[in-house]
């Protein structure tokens, strides 16, 4: 439906990257994929230094917290879980995007995914360890964290222990999933990198390509094996990701507190992770496209399609939220009624309704109207989703942790019984959260100095040799719309979607 | 077809039913045999360490000499909070680290009453299974304790406890001078920063025949230490009662009984309270 009039997509094709690069500069996928490795843009060092400084501030905040105790983070006995737990859920959640965009689109053979997969997988690879690290400030005694890997102490009935197992396994799977499609690219990168190029990083690159590239020759049996392995990991990583978020939700749900004891929680957490994961991939792709001039490969329609995937999850999440509050509000037991009241109308009404508008309604509206259904629209919607869903996680985590459990029977009129606890935000957890947010672009900036930013082999393979030659002369694509002819390797979709009216359905089935 | 039809279901069904019956019978037989075997093993265990008192109180075969419990007679509590103060002084706790807290509650007709809340020492404690590093455990005398040197501070036990009986050491604990007992789960004094704490029924004092601090300091005789094993309960004023009869005579209840935690703290009501009113899913 987005492609009823192809010119609309073309109109907005380059509304993210206005700077027009020289024709022919982006002609080759290899050159574009290797440019971040070979060239240091002017903004690179300042960006890394600023982001690095923010990360250092976060580490300082954590050191202060270790020295003075968790109390400096605003916690108290009547608000024992709060921002770090919300961060843990939110950051591990956004790492889901890699699994969705890469694995699900791979399994469904959506060819348009090709230029996006490397960035999506890299985003997952860097966000997951950052999310995992939130275990450290969350713990009251982080110096005893080794006990989690000491089998004699394990308590196999604990959801937190299984969180730890599930996330660790998922981290390994994410790393493998990043690495496998990279193997052929490492060989290409090795050829591409001048063996006499001086510099520490070039030497490191050469060594990494050699060590990790293995004995890849690109022979037919090797390729068959690699395809099989990628397909297998793509299938395995989806239930693995589901397990991570389900178990994460058990940590909350293994409780008798209203707002935590919810049968809907595992599904709710998984859908929230899918939703924010896709949103982060949109942001990440938009930033990479802009910074490294990938406009020739990543088009407006990529953003629009990811935007559709995102709001589909967003709609499911909105529905689950509605179900949760409706049924808990209806039940009328004192705890549930008071909690629903607190969230919808009481102390937490601002963050809740902020979520409802910013991550519930607005993204759907943006993607619903043709006028706003553009790359820029998708990026705005994604930014809203990532932030507002973090706020929603606070709304999930904080109110039940402050619920008064020893209280008089519900007073008439039904609202508040007992005194609710309060969490006070302080500079410490906010600094740590901002630092973790800054760590993601920082790690991506560094990562793409070492690995090709586009999946070269995958893109070339999907374009096919004959189509690569053909694509040079695809009509109507070189007309100043930001697409470069040879860049049509960026996706078969490009060539395909010029003719059929509904490109989405067509390619999804291919 | 016409001839075949009445026959078919029969012939098709018979073996199937037979099979199902046999399967069910086989299963039941197996289950019965297994159960008998288990029972035999169990009775063997009972013979080996025969303890007549365990059989008498119909408790699961308990090896411990005591099964500690507490009775809280709400009829006499005047909310003086001397129990809280005595406890915090004896264990060098911060002011908000309430092993025993006294809540001001309201009954259905809006009158206030006081409700002391120690650890409930649940028979099925929700805090124990959720700890990732097994820092919570239950002794054979029925006391749930925290190994603070093990606790890593996930606070998931605070989430699990329905009685708000746990707190966290958010900052450095109060220093304690030399203690009569070593620092151990039964006497977690001084507290350890970055770990969870809770009431331990003064577990280290019980073997010496001393009452917990809160009980011995209660001027109203509200709190009783009970032992389900010997069926006796004593309060700070020296009143001794037969536990089972005392509970039965006064229709004692447990707090949030519907949660299935089986607390070993019994409340005697007297102000028209209904402790179960606010239990979900009742």
HADDOCK unambig.tbl for C-alpha pairs under 7 A between the chains (distance, minus, plus):
assign (segid A and resid 68 and name CA) (segid B and resid 171 and name CA) 6.25 0.50 0.50
assign (segid A and resid 69 and name CA) (segid B and resid 170 and name CA) 5.43 0.50 0.50
assign (segid A and resid 69 and name CA) (segid B and resid 171 and name CA) 4.62 0.50 0.50
assign (segid A and resid 69 and name CA) (segid B and resid 194 and name CA) 6.76 0.50 0.50
assign (segid A and resid 70 and name CA) (segid B and resid 170 and name CA) 5.08 0.50 0.50
assign (segid A and resid 70 and name CA) (segid B and resid 171 and name CA) 6.71 0.50 0.50
assign (segid A and resid 71 and name CA) (segid B and resid 170 and name CA) 4.63 0.50 0.50
assign (segid A and resid 71 and name CA) (segid B and resid 171 and name CA) 5.93 0.50 0.50
assign (segid A and resid 77 and name CA) (segid B and resid 167 and name CA) 5.41 0.50 0.50
assign (segid A and resid 77 and name CA) (segid B and resid 168 and name CA) 6.19 0.50 0.50
assign (segid A and resid 80 and name CA) (segid B and resid 155 and name CA) 6.97 0.50 0.50
assign (segid A and resid 138 and name CA) (segid B and resid 154 and name CA) 6.92 0.50 0.50
assign (segid A and resid 139 and name CA) (segid B and resid 152 and name CA) 6.29 0.50 0.50
assign (segid A and resid 139 and name CA) (segid B and resid 153 and name CA) 5.05 0.50 0.50
assign (segid A and resid 139 and name CA) (segid B and resid 154 and name CA) 5.21 0.50 0.50
assign (segid A and resid 140 and name CA) (segid B and resid 152 and name CA) 6.07 0.50 0.50
assign (segid A and resid 140 and name CA) (segid B and resid 153 and name CA) 4.14 0.50 0.50
assign (segid A and resid 140 and name CA) (segid B and resid 154 and name CA) 6.56 0.50 0.50
assign (segid A and resid 140 and name CA) (segid B and resid 194 and name CA) 4.07 0.50 0.50
assign (segid A and resid 140 and name CA) (segid B and resid 195 and name CA) 6.16 0.50 0.50
assign (segid A and resid 141 and name CA) (segid B and resid 152 and name CA) 4.83 0.50 0.50
assign (segid A and resid 141 and name CA) (segid B and resid 153 and name CA) 5.60 0.50 0.50
assign (segid A and resid 141 and name CA) (segid B and resid 194 and name CA) 4.89 0.50 0.50
assign (segid A and resid 141 and name CA) (segid B and resid 195 and name CA) 6.81 0.50 0.50
assign (segid A and resid 142 and name CA) (segid B and resid 152 and name CA) 6.71 0.50 0.50
assign (segid A and resid 144 and name CA) (segid B and resid 152 and name CA) 5.75 0.50 0.50
assign (segid A and resid 145 and name CA) (segid B and resid 152 and name CA) 6.68 0.50 0.50
assign (segid A and resid 147 and name CA) (segid B and resid 133 and name CA) 6.56 0.50 0.50
assign (segid A and resid 148 and name CA) (segid B and resid 133 and name CA) 6.55 0.50 0.50
assign (segid A and resid 153 and name CA) (segid B and resid 133 and name CA) 4.88 0.50 0.50
assign (segid A and resid 153 and name CA) (segid B and resid 134 and name CA) 5.92 0.50 0.50
assign (segid A and resid 154 and name CA) (segid B and resid 132 and name CA) 6.03 0.50 0.50
assign (segid A and resid 154 and name CA) (segid B and resid 133 and name CA) 5.01 0.50 0.50
assign (segid A and resid 154 and name CA) (segid B and resid 134 and name CA) 6.41 0.50 0.50
assign (segid A and resid 155 and name CA) (segid B and resid 131 and name CA) 6.64 0.50 0.50
assign (segid A and resid 155 and name CA) (segid B and resid 132 and name CA) 5.11 0.50 0.50
assign (segid A and resid 155 and name CA) (segid B and resid 133 and name CA) 5.61 0.50 0.50
assign (segid A and resid 155 and name CA) (segid B and resid 134 and name CA) 5.30 0.50 0.50
assign (segid A and resid 157 and name CA) (segid B and resid 129 and name CA) 5.47 0.50 0.50
assign (segid A and resid 157 and name CA) (segid B and resid 130 and name CA) 6.25 0.50 0.50
assign (segid A and resid 158 and name CA) (segid B and resid 129 and name CA) 5.81 0.50 0.50
assign (segid A and resid 158 and name CA) (segid B and resid 130 and name CA) 4.09 0.50 0.50
assign (segid A and resid 158 and name CA) (segid B and resid 131 and name CA) 5.48 0.50 0.50
assign (segid A and resid 158 and name CA) (segid B and resid 132 and name CA) 4.98 0.50 0.50
assign (segid A and resid 159 and name CA) (segid B and resid 130 and name CA) 6.35 0.50 0.50
assign (segid A and resid 160 and name CA) (segid B and resid 132 and name CA) 5.68 0.50 0.50
assign (segid A and resid 161 and name CA) (segid B and resid 132 and name CA) 4.84 0.50 0.50
assign (segid A and resid 254 and name CA) (segid B and resid 160 and name CA) 6.48 0.50 0.50
assign (segid A and resid 255 and name CA) (segid B and resid 159 and name CA) 5.86 0.50 0.50
assign (segid A and resid 255 and name CA) (segid B and resid 160 and name CA) 4.45 0.50 0.50
assign (segid A and resid 256 and name CA) (segid B and resid 160 and name CA) 6.47 0.50 0.50
assign (segid A and resid 256 and name CA) (segid B and resid 162 and name CA) 6.06 0.50 0.50
assign (segid A and resid 333 and name CA) (segid B and resid 280 and name CA) 5.82 0.50 0.50
assign (segid A and resid 334 and name CA) (segid B and resid 278 and name CA) 6.12 0.50 0.50
assign (segid A and resid 405 and name CA) (segid B and resid 162 and name CA) 6.38 0.50 0.50
assign (segid A and resid 405 and name CA) (segid B and resid 163 and name CA) 5.99 0.50 0.50
assign (segid A and resid 405 and name CA) (segid B and resid 164 and name CA) 5.97 0.50 0.50
assign (segid A and resid 406 and name CA) (segid B and resid 163 and name CA) 6.32 0.50 0.50
assign (segid A and resid 406 and name CA) (segid B and resid 164 and name CA) 6.93 0.50 0.50
assign (segid A and resid 407 and name CA) (segid B and resid 105 and name CA) 6.59 0.50 0.50
assign (segid A and resid 408 and name CA) (segid B and resid 105 and name CA) 5.24 0.50 0.50
assign (segid A and resid 408 and name CA) (segid B and resid 106 and name CA) 5.46 0.50 0.50
assign (segid A and resid 408 and name CA) (segid B and resid 107 and name CA) 6.97 0.50 0.50
assign (segid A and resid 409 and name CA) (segid B and resid 277 and name CA) 5.71 0.50 0.50
assign (segid A and resid 409 and name CA) (segid B and resid 278 and name CA) 5.25 0.50 0.50
